[in-house]
Amino acid sequence: MHQSLICSQTEQSYDINRLQNLSETGKPLLAIYDLDAIRDRFTPECVRNRPIRSMWKFWEVLPVESPDEAVSLGEGCTPLIPCRARGSFAAFSNLFVKDEAFNPTGSFKARGMSAAITRAVALGAKVIALPSAGNAAGAATYYAAQAGIECYLFMPEDTPPANIIESVVGGAHVYLVNGLISDCGKLVKQGCERFGWFDLSTLKEPFRIEGKKTMGYELAFDLADVNGTNDLKLPDVIFYPTGGGTGLIGMWKAFNEMERLGWIGKERPRMVVVQAEGCSPVVKAFNEGVDHAEMFPNAHTVASGLRVPAAVGDFLMLNVLRESNGTAVSVSDEELLSGARELATEQGVYACPEGGAVWKACQQLADEGWLSPAERIVLFNTGAGLKYNHLLPVGELPILDHTNADCLDLLDQ
Ligand SMILES: Cc1ncc(COP(=O)(O)O)c(C=O)c1O
């Protein structure tokens, strides 16, 4: 395998052929590829011509020797939807939604789980465990089921019911915890030590980020298609709803790999971290100009994926923001829910609250003049609105009596 693992802080190398979690210094391990060895055969053209309809079309930069090894349910290849310049979107002429709701189990977590479970199984893992805000649990359940391994999940007790139900139905061992995702993470760590499970917490093993980075590869191809050319292209600005930050760090890694492969030049998008006001550790750390984020006290937000009070990859996210000339903003729960409603009614995208948050953040930064609405902007809708139906009361709907010939009179009122 043309790959190795290094510590993201010290760059010390680690054995890629063993199940690994964090480095000795407690930092994430990252997969490094011998890109020079594959440059001649791994080209945009060859990727375009492949019959593979999933993120595994990029298999040379994923943890396999061949795409047949993948534990896959068809993840990735999500649509990049151009927004119509109407309603609250009227000023934006070059705005797109990368709609990750199209993934198996309805969120971008599918990408990370497909890659991580593929590698964990190849290295002999029989039981995995993870803490989850909800969507990662659903994804882990179904990839574990496909791989034929057991899955232990620990989620806050107020996790969206849809995520709990899908996990139970898919055969995972589901435990609800009277605390936050960080408390769930501590139980997972204890369980792994005691029962020998493999810890699949985000960024605490090296391959969920590899799956998530494919969002960055795909974007470059999507925008080339928008331009009607073969030249890969990145947007000017990317908005990412941030909890653990795996997708943000992953996409940045993808851009660097693409440059080293000779696929793109030095230009990069400005990356924007979006968090909820009730849980915004990265926004706070970015504004204070520090290298690490402190545990955010009393974390609360209805956008469950953003309720991550402390992240092991905090320093990596802050690096990405600074290197990219990006920024970090927070929005209130009221705003993010109204953002999701605007995406639904004005663009036909049934977005998750996290997707609503990025749209509101985009409007905020346009109002402040940080970006021009004519720039090419990509919003990540990271999951399906359907999973959050419990947050969206639609009120009492009238029931029409179809046996009454006058029942449509109601519509006159
Ligand atoms: C829908 C959704 N959006 C965003 C996030 C945050 O993702 P990340 O951990 O990559 O920052 C999550 C995580 O649970 C999520 O479920």
The ligand as a MOL file (V3000), in Angstrom:
LIG
                    3D

  0  0  0     0  0            999 V3000
M  V30 BEGIN CTAB
M  V30 COUNTS 16 16 0 0 0
M  V30 BEGIN ATOM
M  V30 1 C -25.8120 17.1240 9.9640 0
M  V30 2 C -24.4610 17.3900 10.5750 0
M  V30 3 N -23.7830 18.4850 10.1860 0
M  V30 4 C -22.5640 18.7810 10.6870 0
M  V30 5 C -21.9790 17.9840 11.6690 0
M  V30 6 C -20.6000 18.3370 12.1630 0
M  V30 7 O -19.6820 17.5930 11.4430 0
M  V30 8 P -18.1130 17.5480 11.7540 0
M  V30 9 O -17.9850 16.6720 12.9490 0
M  V30 10 O -17.4390 17.0180 10.5610 0
M  V30 11 O -17.7090 18.9520 12.0580 0
M  V30 12 C -22.6340 16.8230 12.1010 0
M  V30 13 C -22.0380 15.9460 13.1030 0
M  V30 14 O -22.6820 15.1990 13.7940 0
M  V30 15 C -23.9110 16.5260 11.5380 0
M  V30 16 O -24.5860 15.4260 11.9020 0
M  V30 END ATOM
M  V30 BEGIN BOND
M  V30 1 1 1 2
M  V30 2 1 2 3
M  V30 3 2 2 15
M  V30 4 2 3 4
M  V30 5 1 4 5
M  V30 6 1 5 6
M  V30 7 2 5 12
M  V30 8 1 6 7
M  V30 9 1 7 8
M  V30 10 2 8 9
M  V30 11 1 8 10
M  V30 12 1 8 11
M  V30 13 1 12 13
M  V30 14 1 12 15
M  V30 15 2 13 14
M  V30 16 1 15 16
M  V30 END BOND
M  V30 END CTAB
M  END
